[in-house]
Amino acid sequence: MLKARLKYGLLTCLIIILGLLSRKFTVFPLWLGDVLWATMIYFILRIFYPVSQFWNIAIASIGISFAIEFSQLYKAPWLDNIRHTFFGRMVLGETFLWGDLLSYTAGILLAILIDVLMKKGLALKA
């Protein structure tokens, strides 16, 4: 399990770097960062639950992603202050957009595909 957690951790770090780069360079569409964000959530959960069924992780990931997006409808000064920081903006976002829900769904589907391919690759080595 430690080996799987390490692989998921390294993959998460790579996704974070790609996500930050997608926000830094304007040649990438904004939705790409949202796709990568949801993919990152999936693999963070995978670090903690490496042997869970991928559907369980996918459902939890979509729940977390959608909850954070819907939380953007709630406006409170203290929460808006957090959202105006770099870290708060990257984790909590600032503005609710219906299109983000589609991007999160695509990101989690991408994560499932990567996960299944990784597991098949690991199974072939055994």
Residue frames relative to the residue before (quaternion, step in Angstrom):
aa qw qx qy qz dx dy dz
M 1.0000 0.0000 0.0000 0.0000 0.00 0.00 0.00
L 0.6006 0.5721 -0.3621 0.4253 3.57 1.06 -0.66
K 0.6373 0.5275 -0.3211 0.4609 3.57 1.03 -0.82
A 0.6512 0.5011 -0.3114 0.4773 3.60 0.98 -0.84
R 0.6496 0.5138 -0.3203 0.4598 3.60 0.93 -0.86
L 0.6398 0.5208 -0.3232 0.4636 3.57 0.98 -0.80
K 0.6543 0.5008 -0.3151 0.4709 3.60 0.93 -0.85
Y 0.6644 0.4861 -0.3073 0.4773 3.59 0.94 -0.85
G 0.6369 0.5318 -0.3239 0.4545 3.59 1.05 -0.72
L 0.6646 0.4902 -0.2972 0.4792 3.57 0.95 -0.86
L 0.6364 0.5185 -0.3202 0.4728 3.55 1.02 -0.79
T 0.6265 0.5333 -0.3262 0.4655 3.59 1.02 -0.81
C 0.6528 0.5074 -0.3146 0.4662 3.60 0.93 -0.87
L 0.6416 0.5171 -0.3195 0.4678 3.59 0.98 -0.81
I 0.6587 0.5048 -0.3051 0.4671 3.58 0.96 -0.86
I 0.6233 0.5315 -0.3378 0.4635 3.59 1.01 -0.78
I 0.6551 0.5057 -0.3117 0.4669 3.58 0.91 -0.90
L 0.6632 0.4938 -0.3062 0.4718 3.59 0.90 -0.90
G 0.6474 0.5274 -0.3150 0.4512 3.59 0.99 -0.80
L 0.6614 0.4907 -0.3026 0.4798 3.57 0.96 -0.85
L 0.6454 0.5111 -0.3183 0.4700 3.57 1.02 -0.78
S 0.6397 0.5320 -0.3331 0.4437 3.58 1.04 -0.73
R 0.6673 0.4744 -0.2983 0.4905 3.59 1.18 -0.52
K 0.6506 0.5395 -0.3114 0.4343 3.56 1.13 -0.66
F 0.7702 0.3054 -0.1588 0.5369 3.57 0.94 -0.90
T 0.3865 -0.7744 0.4627 0.1919 3.54 -0.62 1.17
V 0.4874 0.6552 -0.4483 0.3636 3.61 1.22 0.04
F 0.6600 0.4720 -0.3008 0.5011 3.58 1.25 -0.40
P 0.4675 -0.6647 0.4910 0.3139 3.60 -0.95 0.77
L 0.6123 -0.5914 0.3810 0.3609 3.59 -1.08 0.70
W 0.6210 0.5681 -0.3576 0.4046 3.58 1.01 -0.69
L 0.5563 0.6099 -0.3980 0.4002 3.60 1.14 -0.49
G 0.6358 0.5242 -0.3254 0.4638 3.59 1.01 -0.77
D 0.6519 0.5076 -0.3113 0.4695 3.58 1.05 -0.75
V 0.6118 0.5304 -0.3403 0.4781 3.58 1.06 -0.72
L 0.6864 0.4787 -0.2791 0.4710 3.57 0.89 -0.96
W 0.6052 0.5650 -0.3551 0.4341 3.59 1.06 -0.73
A 0.6894 0.4624 -0.2821 0.4810 3.59 0.86 -0.92
T 0.6063 0.5416 -0.3466 0.4678 3.58 1.07 -0.70
M 0.6336 0.5309 -0.3140 0.4670 3.57 1.04 -0.81
I 0.6308 0.5320 -0.3361 0.4539 3.60 0.94 -0.87
Y 0.6294 0.5390 -0.3280 0.4537 3.59 0.94 -0.89
F 0.7466 0.4166 -0.2423 0.4586 3.58 0.74 -1.02
I 0.5569 0.5504 -0.4047 0.4724 3.61 1.15 -0.35
L 0.6520 0.4897 -0.3163 0.4849 3.59 0.95 -0.81
R 0.6176 0.5571 -0.3343 0.4433 3.58 1.07 -0.73
I 0.5854 0.5684 -0.3753 0.4397 3.60 1.09 -0.64
F 0.7370 0.4183 -0.2211 0.4826 3.57 0.94 -0.91
Y 0.7871 0.1926 -0.0884 0.5793 3.60 1.15 -0.61
P 0.0081 -0.8746 0.4847 0.0088 3.60 0.64 1.09
V 0.7429 0.3948 -0.2403 0.4843 3.62 1.09 -0.47
S 0.4371 0.6900 -0.4680 0.3374 3.61 1.22 0.11
Q 0.5903 -0.5488 0.4513 0.3829 3.53 -1.25 0.48
F 0.5564 -0.6377 0.4069 0.3437 3.57 -0.94 0.82
W 0.6137 0.5523 -0.3701 0.4259 3.63 1.06 -0.59
N 0.6191 0.5322 -0.3480 0.4608 3.59 1.05 -0.67
I 0.6606 0.4899 -0.2962 0.4857 3.56 0.97 -0.87
A 0.6419 0.5288 -0.3222 0.4523 3.60 0.98 -0.82
I 0.6608 0.4994 -0.3108 0.4662 3.60 0.92 -0.86
A 0.6514 0.4977 -0.3134 0.4793 3.59 0.96 -0.83
S 0.6529 0.5270 -0.3106 0.4466 3.59 0.97 -0.86
I 0.6705 0.4776 -0.3055 0.4786 3.56 0.91 -0.88
G 0.6241 0.5420 -0.3365 0.4511 3.58 1.05 -0.71
I 0.6626 0.4927 -0.2962 0.4801 3.58 0.93 -0.91
S 0.6757 0.5089 -0.2950 0.4443 3.57 0.84 -1.00
F 0.6893 0.4667 -0.2821 0.4769 3.58 0.87 -0.95
A 0.6331 0.5346 -0.3395 0.4452 3.61 0.98 -0.79
I 0.6613 0.4874 -0.3142 0.4759 3.59 0.93 -0.83
E 0.6439 0.5122 -0.3327 0.4608 3.59 0.97 -0.78
F 0.6913 0.4627 -0.2868 0.4751 3.60 0.87 -0.89
S 0.5801 0.5817 -0.3784 0.4266 3.60 1.15 -0.50
Q 0.5740 0.6011 -0.3735 0.4118 3.58 1.21 -0.40
L 0.5649 0.5775 -0.3856 0.4458 3.58 1.27 -0.20
Y 0.6393 0.5018 -0.3154 0.4899 3.58 1.24 -0.47
K 0.0847 -0.8051 0.5870 0.0052 3.54 -0.66 1.11
A 0.1422 0.7379 -0.6451 0.1381 3.51 -0.74 1.18
P 0.5967 -0.6081 0.3725 0.3679 3.61 -0.93 0.80
W 0.6767 0.4936 -0.3132 0.4477 3.60 0.85 -0.88
L 0.6756 0.4803 -0.2934 0.4763 3.59 1.02 -0.78
D 0.6302 0.5203 -0.3279 0.4740 3.57 1.05 -0.73
N 0.6059 0.5472 -0.3514 0.4583 3.60 1.08 -0.66
I 0.6457 0.4954 -0.3160 0.4876 3.58 1.03 -0.78
R 0.6757 0.5111 -0.2939 0.4424 3.57 0.93 -0.91
H 0.6570 0.5097 -0.3168 0.4564 3.60 1.17 -0.41
T 0.5619 0.5381 -0.4096 0.4764 3.58 1.28 0.13
F 0.6518 -0.5108 0.3696 0.4215 3.59 -1.20 0.38
F 0.6880 0.4815 -0.2866 0.4612 3.57 0.80 -1.02
G 0.6595 0.5129 -0.3044 0.4575 3.59 0.94 -0.86
R 0.6518 0.5106 -0.3056 0.4702 3.56 1.01 -0.81
M 0.6801 0.4918 -0.2909 0.4593 3.59 0.98 -0.82
V 0.7311 0.4144 -0.2347 0.4886 3.59 1.00 -0.78
L 0.8128 0.2954 -0.1223 0.4870 3.58 0.77 -1.05
G 0.3604 -0.7237 0.5070 0.2987 3.58 1.16 -0.45
E 0.4023 -0.7253 0.5073 0.2338 3.56 -1.28 0.03
T 0.8217 0.1641 -0.0325 0.5449 3.56 0.86 -0.97
F 0.4292 -0.6911 0.5223 0.2556 3.56 -0.91 0.94
L 0.0523 0.7702 -0.6329 0.0587 3.55 -0.96 0.98
W 0.4782 -0.6758 0.4809 0.2887 3.57 -0.82 0.98
G 0.6262 0.5691 -0.3324 0.4166 3.58 1.04 -0.75
D 0.5769 0.5892 -0.3774 0.4215 3.57 1.15 -0.55
L 0.6045 0.5613 -0.3593 0.4364 3.59 1.07 -0.69
L 0.6374 0.5080 -0.3153 0.4861 3.57 1.07 -0.73
S 0.6468 0.5154 -0.3154 0.4653 3.59 0.98 -0.83
Y 0.6438 0.5145 -0.3230 0.4652 3.60 0.98 -0.80
T 0.6387 0.5198 -0.3238 0.4659 3.56 0.98 -0.83
A 0.6506 0.5042 -0.3090 0.4765 3.59 0.96 -0.86
G 0.6530 0.5257 -0.3143 0.4455 3.59 0.99 -0.82
I 0.6748 0.4743 -0.2995 0.4795 3.56 0.97 -0.78
L 0.6121 0.5198 -0.3485 0.4834 3.60 1.07 -0.63
L 0.6207 0.5246 -0.3288 0.4811 3.58 1.06 -0.74
A 0.6510 0.5203 -0.3103 0.4574 3.57 0.95 -0.87
I 0.6308 0.5214 -0.3325 0.4688 3.59 0.99 -0.81
L 0.6455 0.5221 -0.3175 0.4581 3.57 0.93 -0.90
I 0.6582 0.4980 -0.3029 0.4765 3.60 0.90 -0.93
D 0.6607 0.5246 -0.3001 0.4453 3.56 0.92 -0.96
V 0.6706 0.4879 -0.2996 0.4717 3.58 0.87 -0.94
L 0.6590 0.4989 -0.3136 0.4674 3.59 0.94 -0.82
M 0.6317 0.5218 -0.3322 0.4672 3.58 1.02 -0.76
K 0.6715 0.4966 -0.3010 0.4602 3.58 0.89 -0.89
K 0.6338 0.5044 -0.3348 0.4814 3.59 1.01 -0.71
G 0.6395 0.5181 -0.3203 0.4691 3.57 1.02 -0.74
L 0.6547 0.4952 -0.2999 0.4860 3.57 1.04 -0.80
A 0.6427 0.5278 -0.3261 0.4495 3.59 1.03 -0.79
L 0.6430 0.5286 -0.3266 0.4478 3.59 1.03 -0.72
K 0.6535 0.5191 -0.3137 0.4529 3.60 1.11 -0.63
A 0.6248 0.5858 -0.3376 0.3905 3.60 1.12 -0.62
